[in-house]
Amino acid sequence: MTATATPDTGRWTPRSIAIWTAVAVLGAVAWGILALARGESVNAVWLVVAALCSYAIAYRFYARFIANRVLGVDDTRATPAERLDNDVDFQPTDRRVLFGHHFAAIAGAGPLVGPVLAAQMGYLPGTMWIIFGVVFAGAVQDMVILFFSMRRDGKSLGQMAREEIGPFGGAAALVAVFAIMIILLAVLALVVVNALADSPWGTFSLAMTIPIALFMGFYLRVLRPGRVLETSAIGVALLLAAIVLGGVIDHSSLAPAFTLSPKTLVACLVIYGFAASVLPVWMLLAPRDYLSTFMKVGTIGLLAVGILFTLPVLQNEAVTKFASSGKGPVFAGPLFPFVFIIIACGALSGFHALIASGTTPKLIEKESQVRMVGYGAMLTESFVAVMAMVAASILDQGLYFAMNSPPGVVGATVQSASQAVTNLGFTITPDQLQAAAQQVQEQTLIARTGGAPTLAVGMSTIFSGAFGGDALKAFWYHFAIMFEALFILTTVDAGTRVGRFMLQDTLGNIWKPMSRPSWRPGVYATSAVVVGAWGYFLWVGVTDPLGGINQLFPLFGIANQLLAAVALTVATTILIKSGRVKWAWVTAVPLAWDAAVTLTASWYKIFSGDPLVGFFAQRDKYQAALDAGKVIPPAKSLDDVGQIVTNSTVDGVLSILFASLIIVVLVDAARIWYQTLSGRREPVLAEAPAEESQLWAPSGLFPTAEDRARQAELRAAEPVGARRDRSGGSGAPKDGT
Amino acid sequence: MARVRQAVSGALWYVREVMGENAYDHYLDHQRRDHPGEPVLTRRQFECRRMAGMEIRPGQRCC
């Protein structure tokens, strides 16, 4: 009984009532200002306040309800980390440290890109989805999957789907995981290509990360084994030097060597991805990961401080006309379902289910900590997405549309872009466009799609407002580009490797040697297949006359939400099978919403008659042109037209594949639900048997007074050195430091 | 002053933990506790083993 006495015992004191009332009122005021302001300027700080107050309330009340009532976390029960502790995969880890690991694993470029694109419909729809989505769907998914995987000794999502739903659902989940990974890697790599194309500064500084990582790897391996901190400090210093040096290169005779076309960049990325997948991890992958973790946390912190310092005013409208017309240039299609597809990471991201059922459940110390680690880390990612929305919304809207419309719409010159922006209903003069590019020392900002350059301009505006002024604008711009590209490449490295292992595993079932990690031909072949798969979509994205991002990003969103549907289906199935039907709505409602969003979006992508939205309508339009030998814009030649036909066919077939996968998983699960509820089948759960826990640790971020008393008691009772508790308690370093 | 020192050392402890700098110390603790008397790996050997583990279990990184 005592072990469940967790931080918030739920007792109300006059003080806690006053605090929570104040939080609720402040949050309501912020939401009111955001929702009701029309035509007057709104300060970005209200977005931040609305988000933080909503998160606080959700974490305090809803997450606690889910943990205690729905999941029934039980701190007297030993977690796999305690039972199976082997100091390798299973290891009780301090909750705050695990939060850091988990956050670093789930958050990448996704929450920074989606909101930037969704800003075309105004800041309000996207922000509402980011906040309500995370509270009721995204963070819930992460927490329940973490919990269920923890109860199953850290089984993966695919394994849980197979055991709890059936072989069909399991196989569909596996295909979904692989498909989303390929699309994800292609889209993220496309963001990098669009950010670096014809930009010697950005290309140089990103290229320098490779020798920097190799040096760090060598240093860690040979000179100072395990000294991660000093190695990372050296790496970050070198990285900043590389950004500064990039500015020098930009003006030197070396600039042409680093001015690469999108197609060349694709070739570089593909070669790089292959190399990173076959080289030993200590050489490239591990040091890059350290570097990227450092930069990620540092930059996100810097952005939060910058926003609070400069208190920028939003230039974007709350809801733009593209929200209702669905004819926006950044991505086509109506607000429902496409805002919910474009913003996946930050609101609801199925990919997280892979991490929540990967390493994290094997490290968690106490069951009740799923709330802080699972729900808490996802709230943090959501906050990153809100900041990205702020960064995109403080830009002049003319500039926003000039940057984010595909080349087919805005053309290549400042004049054509200015004209196109005017046609869209916004204004920016050619001179202003030129000046904006010069300020960040880029040749052009026109049609720099993919979100990264827009975010970088937004961030440089915020940072230069807070630190350094206009003189540093170009530095901050390239800093932001570098930071995004850095952790996108980390995802590409890791993703290619994980994809390679999945493929090796699957092929190993057919031919044994394939699954052996040390068999080089197998390693090379599977790496080439994975790199080739995402490389194909990347190439398509770069060369697509219709613009790669607006074609591929919706597919990425659909794939990600599809994985979320699998995760939420698994969770709902487990709740039903374990006799908790009355709580099944906690995951079933987000599942219903997610299925509605994903299937509606797939419906549009497959059946819409509008060639801007539907892939097959697009195919028919260009096929007809091809048959007639006519070139219709934005295609410039018959080859272009043929290419559009091929691309839209591939994209359309993928949409069909994704939609069918969701339906297969849902139908298979519904069968199990029906059989269980009607009593036709005795529910069999694959949960690991309970064992009593010998470990104690606080469950919340801050230990309560009771926690502290307990901690002191335990410390006094145990001899030094025999302590199993790895938690440092109130933030004090533990023994040995 | 003592509080500042505590905060700094707490932060340092946190960063070292998150980045895995303390992994070797944890390994030594683990050996002492669960396998007393057995020979322990040197730091260099331990870090090589840790990297070899990452080789076959790459950490997933999300979007």
Interface residues (C-beta under 8 A of the other chain):
Chain A: D85 D87 V88 D89 Q91 D94 R96 V97 G100 H101 A104 A105 I106 A107 G108 A109 G110 P111 L184 L188 L220 R221 P225 G226 R227 V228 L229 S232 P280 V281 W282 L285 A286 D289 Y290 T293 A344 C345 S349 F351 H352 L354 I355 G358 T359 F487 T490 T491 D493 A494 G495 R497 V498 F501 P517 N560 G721 A722 R724 R726 G728 G731 A732 P733 K734 G736 T737
Chain B: Q6 A7 S9 G10 L12 W13 Y14 V15 R16 E17 V18 M19 G20 E21 N22 A23 Y24 D25 H26 Y27 D29 H30 Q31 R32 R33 D34 R43 R44 F46 E47 C48 R50 M51 G53 M54 E55 I56 R57 P58 G59 Q60 R61 C62 C63
